[in-house]
Amino acid sequence: MVSQQLWFFLREDMSISQFTQVPLTLSEVRKIDLTFGYCLSATKSPGSVHDYTFHIHSASMAAAVQLLSDESIIATYNIYCQRDPVVTIIIRKAGDPSPNTSRSASHDNSLAERRKVSASRGLLVPELFIQPTVRHVSGSMDINTLEPIDDKTALVTMHCDDETFTFTKDYLLGWIDSQLADFRDITKIKVQQIGPEGETRVIQLTEEIWQRCLIRGQWREVFGHIWDNFVRRRCEREAALDQIMEAVPGFGQACLDFVHDLKTYGTNKDSRNRLEGTGHEFYIGQPYFDKATQDQLLRLPATNGDTLESLLRSWALKCQDSTVCASHDFAPIFEFMLGVKWDIPATKATAEVRRSTGGLRLPGTQGKVKGLAKKGSKFLKNTIGRRGGKK
């Protein structure tokens, strides 16, 4: 986290050159209850929060991200903005276009003011890149009809590595929903399509794709809710893991050993014996985790209001007519939930690398939201993963 970080709360209008902009230091932000209501109060904006849209932007973000709830302010900041020198909250009327696609009449003046205030502290304000108008021309084929996609009223277009990928909204949502049903990280979902020459093409829905292509444009509300839920639940989960890390010595290494044994269940007798020796239906027990830790892990926030326990039970029910494989069925779930990834060439588990430590704690964010404010996760940093799981 940048100790000298500056925040700007900017309310702008598309048609007039007047704007309201309030700068706060990070220490001042820590003392407030950061909500949409506060953003309106600070900028003396009339009306209610329903009359406006709220976006957050900093140098680490591919685009300004629309915030859908008070909790998402803290969650998005803690995941993306902690190491950036300047954070801007952009407030526009609900009917106005996104700041990613259109500059307001006051843009130049408000940017000059932000840069003047920031320069006095040796900080640099990033420019927000205006996204060009998307042209839905890719020659992609509808995977159902095998005909070129030409229904512009239902298209989603993405650009990656000088290639253009076009999908129908329903096809893309169906693909995302199917991957969420299998408990996949939405930034690691890979979507297939048929190219103009009949070839199969694949695009991964990375964080940049979500920010630049999916949570903007005509379908931003549809995909925005998926993104908002993902960010908030990930922040809650990582805060919970951080608390376990602080309370349980060796927890990080235990997670790596646990995932290692799941991945090698079918090929390593010792791994199989350790897992089956837990006596737990999902293998969450000794020698990896004691009973208290087991209970905390089962309560970890998953997606759509689920917990790890309900997620696992749903998965078990889904697979009740087939054999459940520890390596292929359970391991990906625990990799996602524990922030562990499997290094295939090295055949070992490693910790997911995160870009931030610590988090923004704010008054008035108790209970569930208090977890959001603590993104931390020493758990998700180099504190774990030095040995990389059992050999």
ROZA-803200 format. One record per residue (C-alpha): residue number from 1; x, y, z. Coordinates in Angstrom, 2 decimals, always signed. Each point is the difference from the previous one (the first is absolute). Layout:
! residues N
+-----+---------+---------+---------+
: num :      xx :      yy :      zz :
+-----+---------+---------+---------+
: NUM :       X :       Y :       Z :
...
+-----+---------+---------+---------+
***
This chain:
! residues 391
+-----+---------+---------+---------+
: num :      xx :      yy :      zz :
+-----+---------+---------+---------+
:   1 :   +0.00 :   +0.00 :   +0.00 :
:   2 :   +1.34 :   +3.47 :   -0.91 :
:   3 :   +0.13 :   +2.00 :   +3.23 :
:   4 :   -0.24 :   +3.36 :   -1.82 :
:   5 :   -2.88 :   -1.14 :   -2.18 :
:   6 :   -2.55 :   +2.59 :   -1.07 :
:   7 :   -3.70 :   -0.54 :   -0.64 :
:   8 :   -2.16 :   +2.25 :   -2.16 :
:   9 :   -3.79 :   +0.01 :   +0.12 :
:  10 :   -1.13 :   +1.48 :   -3.32 :
:  11 :   -3.54 :   +0.85 :   -1.03 :
:  12 :   -0.29 :   +1.07 :   -3.61 :
:  13 :   -2.75 :   +0.81 :   -2.47 :
:  14 :   +0.10 :   -0.90 :   -3.67 :
:  15 :   -1.42 :   +3.31 :   -1.25 :
:  16 :   +1.54 :   +2.73 :   +2.17 :
:  17 :   +3.56 :   +0.92 :   +0.90 :
:  18 :   -0.68 :   +0.24 :   +3.72 :
:  19 :   +1.17 :   -2.81 :   +2.25 :
:  20 :   +0.48 :   -0.75 :   +3.67 :
:  21 :   +3.20 :   -1.71 :   +1.12 :
:  22 :   +1.10 :   -0.79 :   +3.54 :
:  23 :   +3.53 :   -1.30 :   +0.77 :
:  24 :   +0.68 :   -2.10 :   +3.10 :
:  25 :   +3.16 :   -1.65 :   +1.27 :
:  26 :   +0.00 :   -3.70 :   +0.81 :
:  27 :   +0.12 :   +0.77 :   +3.72 :
:  28 :   -3.14 :   +2.12 :   -0.39 :
:  29 :   -1.76 :   -2.72 :   -1.99 :
:  30 :   +0.73 :   -2.46 :   +2.80 :
:  31 :   -2.07 :   +2.11 :   +2.38 :
:  32 :   -3.19 :   +0.14 :   -2.05 :
:  33 :   -2.78 :   -2.46 :   -0.66 :
:  34 :   +0.59 :   -0.43 :   -3.73 :
:  35 :   -3.39 :   -0.44 :   -1.65 :
:  36 :   -1.85 :   +1.34 :   -3.01 :
:  37 :   -1.77 :   +2.32 :   +2.40 :
:  38 :   +3.32 :   +1.44 :   +1.15 :
:  39 :   +1.09 :   +0.54 :   -3.64 :
:  40 :   -3.13 :   +2.07 :   -0.63 :
:  41 :   +0.34 :   +1.91 :   +3.25 :
:  42 :   +3.67 :   +0.82 :   -0.61 :
:  43 :   -0.73 :   +1.37 :   -3.49 :
:  44 :   -3.23 :   +1.71 :   +1.11 :
:  45 :   -1.97 :   -1.97 :   -2.59 :
:  46 :   -3.80 :   +0.33 :   +0.21 :
:  47 :   -2.34 :   -2.95 :   -0.11 :
:  48 :   +0.50 :   -3.63 :   +1.04 :
:  49 :   +2.57 :   -2.63 :   -0.89 :
:  50 :   -2.48 :   -1.46 :   -2.51 :
:  51 :   +0.34 :   +3.18 :   -2.08 :
:  52 :   +3.71 :   -0.63 :   -0.68 :
:  53 :   +2.56 :   -2.54 :   -1.13 :
:  54 :   +3.32 :   -0.44 :   +1.78 :
:  55 :   +3.28 :   -1.08 :   -1.58 :
:  56 :   +3.47 :   -0.55 :   +1.47 :
:  57 :   +3.27 :   +0.37 :   -1.89 :
:  58 :   +3.73 :   -0.16 :   +0.71 :
:  59 :   +3.16 :   -0.72 :   -1.98 :
:  60 :   -0.18 :   -3.79 :   +0.48 :
:  61 :   -3.44 :   -0.28 :   -1.56 :
:  62 :   -0.62 :   -0.57 :   -3.70 :
:  63 :   -3.12 :   +2.16 :   +0.19 :
:  64 :   -2.21 :   +1.77 :   +2.50 :
:  65 :   -2.12 :   -2.63 :   +1.75 :
:  66 :   -3.60 :   +0.72 :   +0.88 :
:  67 :   -0.78 :   -0.55 :   +3.67 :
:  68 :   -3.33 :   -1.65 :   +0.76 :
:  69 :   -0.05 :   +0.13 :   +3.79 :
:  70 :   +1.64 :   +1.68 :   +2.99 :
:  71 :   +1.95 :   -3.20 :   +0.68 :
:  72 :   +1.40 :   -0.08 :   -3.52 :
:  73 :   +1.84 :   +3.30 :   +0.59 :
:  74 :   +2.20 :   -1.61 :   +2.64 :
:  75 :   +0.25 :   -3.35 :   -1.75 :
:  76 :   +1.08 :   +1.48 :   -3.34 :
:  77 :   +2.45 :   +2.38 :   +1.67 :
:  78 :   +1.61 :   -2.73 :   +2.08 :
:  79 :   +0.48 :   -2.27 :   -3.00 :
:  80 :   +1.14 :   +2.50 :   -2.64 :
:  81 :   +0.91 :   +3.44 :   +1.35 :
:  82 :   +2.07 :   -0.36 :   +3.17 :
:  83 :   +3.38 :   +0.54 :   -1.62 :
:  84 :   -1.05 :   +2.86 :   -2.26 :
:  85 :   +0.81 :   +3.60 :   +0.94 :
:  86 :   -3.39 :   +1.43 :   -1.00 :
:  87 :   -3.54 :   -1.43 :   +0.19 :
:  88 :   -2.95 :   +1.78 :   -1.61 :
:  89 :   -3.69 :   -0.58 :   +0.71 :
:  90 :   -2.00 :   +1.32 :   -2.97 :
:  91 :   -3.64 :   +0.92 :   +0.56 :
:  92 :   -2.35 :   +0.54 :   -2.94 :
:  93 :   -3.74 :   +0.21 :   -0.46 :
:  94 :   -1.62 :   -3.38 :   -0.51 :
:  95 :   -0.89 :   +0.72 :   -3.62 :
:  96 :   +3.45 :   +1.24 :   -1.01 :
:  97 :   +2.45 :   -2.19 :   -1.96 :
:  98 :   +2.89 :   -1.76 :   +1.67 :
:  99 :   +3.25 :   +1.94 :   +0.58 :
: 100 :   +1.67 :   -2.75 :   -2.03 :
: 101 :   -1.81 :   +1.08 :   -3.16 :
: 102 :   -0.65 :   +3.74 :   +0.33 :
: 103 :   +1.75 :   +2.97 :   +1.54 :
: 104 :   -2.06 :   +2.63 :   +1.75 :
: 105 :   +0.14 :   +3.68 :   -0.87 :
: 106 :   +2.01 :   +0.60 :   +3.18 :
: 107 :   +2.55 :   -2.77 :   -0.62 :
: 108 :   +3.02 :   +2.17 :   -0.83 :
: 109 :   -0.59 :   +2.38 :   +2.91 :
: 110 :   -0.57 :   -2.72 :   +2.60 :
: 111 :   +3.04 :   -1.95 :   -1.22 :
: 112 :   +2.16 :   +3.13 :   +0.20 :
: 113 :   -1.16 :   +0.59 :   +3.57 :
: 114 :   +0.73 :   -3.60 :   +1.00 :
: 115 :   +3.46 :   +0.21 :   -1.51 :
: 116 :   +0.73 :   +3.30 :   +1.73 :
: 117 :   -0.96 :   -1.37 :   +3.42 :
: 118 :   +1.85 :   -3.29 :   -0.61 :
: 119 :   +3.15 :   +1.63 :   -1.38 :
: 120 :   +0.49 :   +1.92 :   +3.24 :
: 121 :   +0.37 :   -3.41 :   +1.68 :
: 122 :   +2.14 :   -1.51 :   -2.75 :
: 123 :   -2.83 :   -2.23 :   -1.24 :
: 124 :   -1.18 :   -0.66 :   -3.56 :
: 125 :   -3.66 :   -0.11 :   -1.01 :
: 126 :   -0.67 :   -2.62 :   -2.72 :
: 127 :   -2.04 :   +0.84 :   -3.07 :
: 128 :   -3.10 :   -2.09 :   -0.56 :
: 129 :   +0.15 :   -1.61 :   -3.42 :
: 130 :   -3.13 :   +0.62 :   -2.05 :
: 131 :   -1.14 :   -3.23 :   -1.58 :
: 132 :   -0.62 :   +0.24 :   -3.76 :
: 133 :   -3.41 :   -0.92 :   -1.36 :
: 134 :   -0.16 :   -3.76 :   -0.31 :
: 135 :   -0.50 :   -1.34 :   -3.49 :
: 136 :   -1.65 :   -3.40 :   +0.01 :
: 137 :   +1.94 :   -1.32 :   -2.99 :
: 138 :   +1.93 :   -3.20 :   +0.56 :
: 139 :   -1.39 :   -2.55 :   -2.41 :
: 140 :   -0.69 :   -2.26 :   +2.97 :
: 141 :   -2.54 :   -2.76 :   -0.44 :
: 142 :   -3.00 :   -0.70 :   +2.19 :
: 143 :   +0.94 :   -3.30 :   +1.62 :
: 144 :   -3.62 :   -1.17 :   -0.14 :
: 145 :   -0.93 :   +0.93 :   -3.57 :
: 146 :   +3.53 :   +0.03 :   -1.49 :
: 147 :   -0.93 :   +3.23 :   -1.75 :
: 148 :   +1.76 :   +3.39 :   +0.35 :
: 149 :   -1.11 :   +1.95 :   +3.07 :
: 150 :   -1.78 :   +3.12 :   -1.24 :
: 151 :   -2.64 :   +0.81 :   +2.62 :
: 152 :   +1.50 :   +3.24 :   +1.32 :
: 153 :   -2.68 :   +0.36 :   +2.65 :
: 154 :   +1.33 :   -3.01 :   +1.90 :
: 155 :   +3.74 :   +0.13 :   -0.57 :
: 156 :   +2.95 :   +0.12 :   +2.36 :
: 157 :   +3.35 :   +0.83 :   -1.58 :
: 158 :   +3.44 :   -0.41 :   +1.55 :
: 159 :   +3.45 :   +0.91 :   -1.26 :
: 160 :   +3.10 :   -1.97 :   +0.97 :
: 161 :   +3.47 :   -0.17 :   -1.63 :
: 162 :   -1.19 :   +1.79 :   -3.16 :
: 163 :   -2.87 :   -2.43 :   -0.41 :
: 164 :   -3.71 :   +0.73 :   +0.26 :
: 165 :   -2.36 :   -2.49 :   +1.61 :
: 166 :   -3.76 :   +0.37 :   -0.33 :
: 167 :   -2.58 :   -2.01 :   +1.91 :
: 168 :   -3.71 :   +0.22 :   +0.51 :
: 169 :   -0.83 :   +1.19 :   +3.51 :
: 170 :   -1.99 :   -3.15 :   +0.80 :
: 171 :   +2.80 :   -2.31 :   -1.18 :
: 172 :   +2.61 :   +1.83 :   +2.08 :
: 173 :   -2.21 :   +0.12 :   +3.09 :
: 174 :   -0.77 :   -3.69 :   -0.39 :
: 175 :   +3.71 :   -0.79 :   -0.18 :
: 176 :   +0.76 :   +2.13 :   +3.07 :
: 177 :   -2.90 :   -1.50 :   +1.94 :
: 178 :   +1.17 :   -3.53 :   -0.79 :
: 179 :   +3.49 :   +0.82 :   +1.25 :
: 180 :   -1.34 :   +1.65 :   +3.14 :
: 181 :   -2.04 :   -3.15 :   +0.60 :
: 182 :   +3.33 :   -1.84 :   +0.01 :
: 183 :   +1.39 :   +2.60 :   +2.45 :
: 184 :   +2.53 :   +1.59 :   -2.34 :
: 185 :   +1.73 :   +3.34 :   +0.47 :
: 186 :   -1.73 :   +2.34 :   -2.48 :
: 187 :   +3.35 :   +1.52 :   -1.05 :
: 188 :   +1.24 :   -3.44 :   -1.08 :
: 189 :   -3.02 :   -1.04 :   -2.05 :
: 190 :   +0.92 :   -0.88 :   -3.58 :
: 191 :   -2.73 :   +0.36 :   -2.62 :
: 192 :   +0.06 :   -1.82 :   -3.33 :
: 193 :   -1.35 :   +1.23 :   -3.30 :
: 194 :   +0.15 :   -0.88 :   -3.67 :
: 195 :   +2.06 :   +2.46 :   -2.07 :
: 196 :   -0.71 :   +1.27 :   -3.53 :
: 197 :   +1.91 :   -2.92 :   -1.56 :
: 198 :   -1.73 :   -2.61 :   +2.13 :
: 199 :   +2.89 :   -0.22 :   +2.45 :
: 200 :   -0.53 :   -0.28 :   +3.76 :
: 201 :   +1.22 :   +3.06 :   +1.88 :
: 202 :   +0.30 :   +0.54 :   +3.74 :
: 203 :   +0.05 :   +3.17 :   +2.07 :
: 204 :   +0.59 :   +0.22 :   +3.74 :
: 205 :   -2.21 :   +2.43 :   +1.91 :
: 206 :   +2.86 :   +1.71 :   +1.83 :
: 207 :   -0.42 :   +2.90 :   +2.39 :
: 208 :   +0.82 :   +2.37 :   -2.86 :
: 209 :   -2.64 :   -1.57 :   -2.24 :
: 210 :   -2.60 :   +0.38 :   +2.73 :
: 211 :   +0.95 :   +3.61 :   +0.70 :
: 212 :   +0.44 :   +1.15 :   -3.61 :
: 213 :   -2.65 :   -2.02 :   -1.80 :
: 214 :   -2.61 :   -1.64 :   +2.22 :
: 215 :   -0.89 :   +2.47 :   +2.74 :
: 216 :   -0.45 :   +2.83 :   -2.48 :
: 217 :   -2.22 :   +0.42 :   -3.02 :
: 218 :   -3.60 :   -1.08 :   -0.42 :
: 219 :   +0.31 :   -3.07 :   +2.22 :
: 220 :   +1.89 :   +1.63 :   +2.89 :
: 221 :   -2.85 :   -0.57 :   +2.46 :
: 222 :   -0.20 :   -3.71 :   -0.84 :
: 223 :   +3.73 :   -0.68 :   +0.25 :
: 224 :   +0.55 :   +2.69 :   +2.63 :
: 225 :   -2.02 :   -1.92 :   +2.57 :
: 226 :   +2.07 :   -3.14 :   -0.62 :
: 227 :   +3.23 :   +1.99 :   +0.35 :
: 228 :   -1.15 :   +1.88 :   +3.11 :
: 229 :   -0.99 :   -3.23 :   +1.74 :
: 230 :   +3.33 :   -1.61 :   -0.91 :
: 231 :   +2.07 :   +2.92 :   +1.35 :
: 232 :   -1.94 :   +0.32 :   +3.25 :
: 233 :   -0.02 :   -3.72 :   +0.78 :
: 234 :   +3.71 :   -0.36 :   -0.82 :
: 235 :   +0.81 :   +2.85 :   +2.35 :
: 236 :   -2.09 :   -1.56 :   +2.78 :
: 237 :   +1.64 :   -3.38 :   -0.55 :
: 238 :   +3.55 :   +1.35 :   +0.04 :
: 239 :   -0.71 :   +1.97 :   +3.18 :
: 240 :   -1.27 :   -3.18 :   +1.66 :
: 241 :   +3.09 :   -1.93 :   -1.14 :
: 242 :   +2.22 :   +2.75 :   +1.36 :
: 243 :   -1.61 :   -0.33 :   +3.41 :
: 244 :   +0.58 :   -3.75 :   -0.01 :
: 245 :   +3.60 :   +0.56 :   -1.06 :
: 246 :   +0.60 :   +2.29 :   +2.96 :
: 247 :   -1.60 :   -2.40 :   +2.46 :
: 248 :   +1.29 :   -3.37 :   -1.23 :
: 249 :   +3.77 :   -0.56 :   -0.29 :
: 250 :   +0.93 :   -1.95 :   -3.12 :
: 251 :   -3.38 :   +0.53 :   -1.65 :
: 252 :   +1.51 :   +1.17 :   -3.27 :
: 253 :   +2.21 :   -3.05 :   -0.41 :
: 254 :   -2.89 :   -2.26 :   +1.01 :
: 255 :   -2.04 :   +1.43 :   -2.90 :
: 256 :   +2.81 :   -0.75 :   -2.44 :
: 257 :   +0.41 :   -3.53 :   +1.33 :
: 258 :   -3.75 :   -0.54 :   -0.17 :
: 259 :   -0.27 :   +1.07 :   -3.66 :
: 260 :   +3.14 :   -2.01 :   -0.85 :
: 261 :   -1.58 :   -3.16 :   +1.40 :
: 262 :   -3.29 :   +0.64 :   -1.79 :
: 263 :   +1.79 :   +0.46 :   -3.33 :
: 264 :   +2.10 :   -3.15 :   +0.46 :
: 265 :   -2.73 :   -2.15 :   +1.58 :
: 266 :   -0.07 :   -2.49 :   -2.85 :
: 267 :   +3.76 :   -0.34 :   -0.46 :
: 268 :   +1.43 :   +0.31 :   +3.51 :
: 269 :   -0.87 :   -2.59 :   +2.63 :
: 270 :   +1.16 :   +2.21 :   +2.88 :
: 271 :   -2.20 :   +2.85 :   -1.20 :
: 272 :   -2.97 :   -2.32 :   -0.25 :
: 273 :   +0.60 :   -1.41 :   +3.49 :
: 274 :   +0.27 :   +3.47 :   +1.54 :
: 275 :   -3.24 :   +1.18 :   -1.61 :
: 276 :   -1.99 :   -3.09 :   +0.82 :
: 277 :   +1.40 :   +0.09 :   +3.51 :
: 278 :   -1.75 :   +3.31 :   +0.70 :
: 279 :   -3.30 :   -1.80 :   +0.44 :
: 280 :   -1.76 :   +3.00 :   -1.54 :
: 281 :   -2.30 :   -0.23 :   -3.02 :
: 282 :   +1.91 :   +2.83 :   -1.71 :
: 283 :   +3.41 :   -0.85 :   +1.51 :
: 284 :   +0.06 :   +3.20 :   +2.13 :
: 285 :   +1.64 :   -1.35 :   +3.15 :
: 286 :   +3.23 :   -1.17 :   +1.59 :
: 287 :   +2.87 :   -0.10 :   -0.91 :
: 288 :   -0.82 :   +3.24 :   -1.83 :
: 289 :   -2.55 :   +1.88 :   +2.10 :
: 290 :   -1.27 :   -0.33 :   +3.57 :
: 291 :   -3.72 :   +0.09 :   +0.83 :
: 292 :   -0.14 :   +3.75 :   +0.66 :
: 293 :   +1.73 :   +0.76 :   -3.30 :
: 294 :   -2.22 :   -2.49 :   -1.79 :
: 295 :   -3.10 :   +1.86 :   +1.22 :
: 296 :   +1.41 :   +3.35 :   -1.14 :
: 297 :   +0.91 :   -1.35 :   -3.43 :
: 298 :   -3.46 :   -1.44 :   -0.55 :
: 299 :   -1.43 :   +3.47 :   +0.66 :
: 300 :   +2.20 :   +1.72 :   -2.61 :
: 301 :   -2.06 :   +2.21 :   -2.36 :
: 302 :   -0.37 :   -1.51 :   -3.45 :
: 303 :   -2.19 :   +1.48 :   -2.76 :
: 304 :   -3.61 :   +1.14 :   +0.00 :
: 305 :   -0.26 :   -0.12 :   +3.78 :
: 306 :   +1.25 :   -3.57 :   +0.25 :
: 307 :   +2.61 :   -1.25 :   +2.44 :
: 308 :   +2.72 :   -2.55 :   -0.71 :
: 309 :   -2.09 :   -2.64 :   +1.77 :
: 310 :   -3.15 :   +0.67 :   -2.04 :
: 311 :   +2.10 :   +0.18 :   -3.14 :
: 312 :   +1.56 :   -3.41 :   +0.69 :
: 313 :   -3.35 :   -1.57 :   +0.83 :
: 314 :   -1.49 :   +1.39 :   -3.22 :
: 315 :   +2.91 :   -1.47 :   -1.90 :
: 316 :   -0.39 :   -3.37 :   +1.71 :
: 317 :   -3.72 :   -0.01 :   -0.85 :
: 318 :   +0.79 :   +0.87 :   -3.60 :
: 319 :   +2.42 :   -2.93 :   -0.19 :
: 320 :   -2.07 :   -2.50 :   +1.97 :
: 321 :   -0.48 :   -2.26 :   -3.03 :
: 322 :   +3.69 :   -0.04 :   -0.88 :
: 323 :   +3.33 :   -0.54 :   +1.70 :
: 324 :   +1.43 :   +3.09 :   +1.66 :
: 325 :   +3.71 :   +0.47 :   -0.71 :
: 326 :   +2.09 :   +1.77 :   +2.65 :
: 327 :   +2.45 :   +1.27 :   -2.60 :
: 328 :   -2.42 :   +1.18 :   -2.68 :
: 329 :   -3.12 :   +0.86 :   +2.03 :
: 330 :   +1.07 :   +1.16 :   +3.47 :
: 331 :   +3.46 :   +1.43 :   -0.70 :
: 332 :   -1.15 :   +2.86 :   -2.32 :
: 333 :   -2.57 :   +1.08 :   +2.59 :
: 334 :   +2.56 :   +0.17 :   +2.78 :
: 335 :   +2.56 :   +1.69 :   -2.26 :
: 336 :   -2.53 :   +2.75 :   -0.66 :
: 337 :   -1.26 :   +0.32 :   +3.56 :
: 338 :   +3.41 :   -0.14 :   +1.71 :
: 339 :   +1.86 :   +2.16 :   -2.50 :
: 340 :   +2.35 :   -2.81 :   -1.03 :
: 341 :   +1.05 :   -0.90 :   -3.53 :
: 342 :   +1.50 :   -3.22 :   -1.32 :
: 343 :   +3.34 :   +0.32 :   -1.77 :
: 344 :   -0.27 :   -2.78 :   -2.58 :
: 345 :   +3.67 :   -0.13 :   -1.13 :
: 346 :   +1.28 :   +0.04 :   +3.59 :
: 347 :   -2.89 :   -2.20 :   +1.27 :
: 348 :   -0.42 :   +2.11 :   +3.10 :
: 349 :   -2.46 :   +2.44 :   +1.53 :
: 350 :   +0.88 :   +3.68 :   +0.23 :
: 351 :   -1.71 :   +3.06 :   +1.44 :
: 352 :   -1.89 :   +2.31 :   -2.30 :
: 353 :   +1.93 :   +3.25 :   -0.33 :
: 354 :   -2.01 :   +3.07 :   +1.02 :
: 355 :   +0.85 :   +3.63 :   -0.58 :
: 356 :   -0.80 :   +1.34 :   +3.45 :
: 357 :   +0.47 :   -0.50 :   +3.69 :
: 358 :   -2.05 :   +1.44 :   +2.79 :
: 359 :   -3.22 :   +1.75 :   -0.85 :
: 360 :   -2.24 :   +2.97 :   +0.62 :
: 361 :   -1.76 :   -0.14 :   +3.35 :
: 362 :   -2.87 :   +2.38 :   +0.40 :
: 363 :   -2.35 :   +0.87 :   +2.87 :
: 364 :   -3.52 :   -1.30 :   -0.46 :
: 365 :   +1.09 :   -3.13 :   -1.85 :
: 366 :   -0.66 :   -2.59 :   +2.66 :
: 367 :   -1.00 :   -3.63 :   -0.39 :
: 368 :   -0.07 :   -1.20 :   -3.58 :
: 369 :   +1.21 :   +3.29 :   -1.47 :
: 370 :   +2.83 :   +0.18 :   +2.51 :
: 371 :   +1.42 :   -3.06 :   -1.73 :
: 372 :   -0.11 :   +1.85 :   -3.28 :
: 373 :   +2.11 :   +2.76 :   +1.42 :
: 374 :   +2.85 :   -2.28 :   +0.87 :
: 375 :   +1.07 :   -1.46 :   -3.35 :
: 376 :   +3.32 :   -0.92 :   +1.21 :
: 377 :   +0.91 :   -3.06 :   -0.41 :
: 378 :   +3.37 :   -0.79 :   +1.19 :
: 379 :   -1.47 :   -3.40 :   -0.80 :
: 380 :   +0.01 :   +0.86 :   -3.67 :
: 381 :   +3.54 :   +1.32 :   -0.02 :
: 382 :   +3.47 :   -1.39 :   +0.35 :
: 383 :   -0.55 :   -0.86 :   +3.63 :
: 384 :   -1.23 :   -3.34 :   -1.27 :
: 385 :   +1.39 :   -2.08 :   -2.76 :
: 386 :   +3.66 :   -0.15 :   +0.92 :
: 387 :   +0.02 :   -3.75 :   -0.09 :
: 388 :   -2.71 :   -0.54 :   -2.57 :
: 389 :   -1.80 :   -2.96 :   +1.51 :
: 390 :   +1.06 :   -3.53 :   +0.81 :
: 391 :   +2.26 :   -1.89 :   -2.32 :
+-----+---------+---------+---------+
***
